[in-house]
Amino acid sequence: MNAKDYNKAQTLAAEATRLSPDFAEAWVEYGMASVRLGQVDQARRAYERALSLHQARYRQDPSDANQVCQQIFVLTLLDRSSEAEALMEKARAAHATDSNFAAFAGHYSEAKKEWSNWQVATK
């Protein structure tokens, strides 16, 4: 993709977040496009918003292992891998029988390498 494509992706994600401010996945997409456009502060803010939304969803439904996976993903994008890994270990006990969580956890190390292209350092 080129800058024009990332600009379009960012514009679409921004519209999605405007229409639905609680749409965490759109905040992640906005952040990823922002990274590619060199807008690190905007990306960081978008990722932090997404993390907050996923945390709130999980507090509402602690049985939703997907929300833990999303938090781990966003923490990794925020270059907070030690927090992501601590959450992963905590979640292993809470979601020991969830096959989707087990699959996510099993591929985390490999995926983490690919996600590094979308990371922003936290301040």
Secondary structure, 3 states (H helix, E strand, C coil): CCHHHHHHHHHHHHHHHHHCCCCHHHHHHHHHHHHHCCCHHHHHHHHHHHHHHHHHHHHHCCCCHHHHHHHHHHHHHCCCHHHHHHHHHHHHHHCCCCHHHHHHHHHHHHHHHHHHHHCCCCC
